[in-house]
Amino acid sequence: MINQPIYKLSPAGLGDLNQLRAIEKACFPLDAWPMLELIGVLIMPTLVKIKAEIGDKMIGFVGGDAHRLEGVGWITTLGVLPQYQRMGIATALLDQCEQQMGMPVVKLTVRRSNLSAQTLYHARGYQQIDVWKSYYEGGEDGLILQKKL
């Protein structure tokens, strides 16, 4: 049996900015959020922001935005450093974010070419409901996925 790393999930804050920036660049080379948006996600009190850590090293992050009036939560970003992928960390982050948002419906956008992320989302009960044409940098379509909780 392969040893799984022991990680913990906890709220992220402004002190995590540099590590979050590194995760964004590693996971989304074309779509990494600009510094101002990263600061915003970490300081806005209404957003869900959860980090996965081993020791003091952030290895994953998920952000969620609950649109309470619409009854919809949006997963705004989910990334795990490449060397820690396929160990259940993204699943744990996603499940925790869904729970903390507390919305009956959760949506997200994923690149059409990101098959590994789509596999994760489909395994967690998400289904494609729309396509946003040329949504991503470089003109790639974004697939809109939805899960009813």
C-alpha positions in Angstrom: 0.0 0.0 0.0 1.3 3.5 -0.9 1.7 5.8 2.0 -0.7 8.7 1.7 0.6 12.1 2.9 -1.0 13.3 6.2 -2.6 16.6 5.4 -5.0 18.8 7.2 -7.8 21.1 5.9 -8.2 24.6 7.4 -9.4 28.1 6.6 -7.0 30.1 4.4 -6.2 33.7 5.0 -4.0 36.6 3.7 -0.9 35.0 5.2 -1.3 32.2 2.6 -1.1 34.6 -0.4 2.4 33.6 -1.7 1.7 29.8 -1.4 -1.7 30.2 -3.0 0.0 32.1 -5.9 2.4 29.2 -6.3 -0.5 26.7 -6.5 -2.3 28.8 -9.0 0.7 29.1 -11.3 1.5 25.4 -11.0 -2.1 24.2 -11.6 -3.3 26.9 -14.1 -0.3 28.2 -16.1 -2.6 30.0 -18.6 -5.4 31.0 -16.1 -3.7 31.8 -12.8 -5.6 34.5 -11.0 -3.9 38.0 -10.9 -2.5 39.1 -7.5 -5.4 41.4 -6.8 -7.9 38.6 -7.2 -5.9 36.3 -5.0 -5.9 39.0 -2.3 -9.6 39.4 -2.7 -10.5 35.8 -2.4 -8.4 35.5 0.8 -9.8 38.6 2.5 -13.5 38.6 1.5 -15.4 37.4 4.6 -18.3 35.9 2.6 -16.2 33.5 0.5 -15.3 30.0 1.5 -11.5 29.5 1.4 -10.0 26.2 2.4 -6.4 25.1 2.2 -4.8 21.7 2.4 -1.5 21.6 4.2 1.3 19.2 5.1 3.1 20.9 7.9 3.4 24.6 7.0 3.2 23.9 3.2 0.0 24.6 1.4 -0.5 21.8 -1.2 -4.1 22.6 -2.3 -6.8 25.2 -2.2 -10.5 25.6 -2.9 -12.5 28.7 -3.1 -16.3 28.9 -3.0 -18.8 31.7 -3.4 -22.3 31.1 -2.1 -25.0 33.1 -4.0 -27.6 32.8 -1.2 -30.4 34.7 -3.0 -30.0 32.3 -6.0 -29.5 29.2 -3.9 -26.3 28.4 -5.9 -22.7 28.0 -4.8 -19.9 28.4 -7.2 -16.6 26.6 -6.9 -14.3 29.5 -8.0 -11.0 27.6 -8.0 -9.7 24.2 -7.0 -6.1 23.3 -7.3 -3.6 20.7 -5.8 0.1 20.9 -6.5 0.9 18.3 -9.2 3.1 16.1 -6.9 0.1 15.7 -4.6 -2.6 15.0 -7.1 -4.6 11.8 -7.3 -4.3 11.3 -3.5 -7.9 12.3 -2.6 -6.9 15.9 -1.6 -9.0 17.6 -4.3 -12.0 15.5 -3.4 -11.6 16.4 0.3 -11.3 20.1 -0.5 -14.3 20.0 -2.9 -16.5 18.1 -0.4 -15.6 20.5 2.4 -16.3 23.6 0.3 -19.7 22.2 -0.8 -20.5 21.6 2.9 -19.4 25.0 4.0 -21.3 26.9 1.3 -24.5 25.0 2.3 -26.2 25.6 -1.1 -28.7 23.2 -2.7 -26.9 23.5 -6.0 -23.2 23.9 -6.7 -21.7 24.9 -10.1 -18.2 25.3 -11.5 -16.4 25.9 -14.8 -13.7 23.6 -16.1 -11.6 23.7 -19.3 -12.8 21.4 -22.0 -9.3 19.9 -22.2 -9.0 19.3 -18.4 -10.1 15.7 -18.5 -8.6 14.8 -15.1 -10.6 17.5 -13.4 -13.7 16.5 -15.3 -13.2 12.9 -14.1 -13.1 14.1 -10.5 -16.2 16.3 -10.9 -18.2 13.6 -12.6 -17.2 11.1 -9.8 -18.5 13.6 -7.3 -21.9 13.9 -9.0 -21.5 16.9 -11.3 -23.1 16.9 -14.7 -22.5 19.2 -17.6 -25.3 21.8 -18.1 -23.8 24.4 -20.4 -20.8 25.5 -22.4 -19.3 29.0 -22.3 -17.6 29.4 -25.7 -14.0 30.8 -25.6 -14.3 31.4 -21.9 -10.6 30.6 -21.1 -7.4 32.2 -22.1 -6.4 31.0 -25.6 -10.1 30.7 -26.6 -10.8 27.4 -25.0 -14.4 26.6 -24.0 -15.5 26.3 -20.4 -17.8 23.5 -19.5 -20.3 24.4 -16.8 -20.9 21.6 -14.4 -23.6 21.4 -11.8 -24.3 19.2 -8.8 -27.6 19.1 -6.8 -27.0 18.3 -3.2 
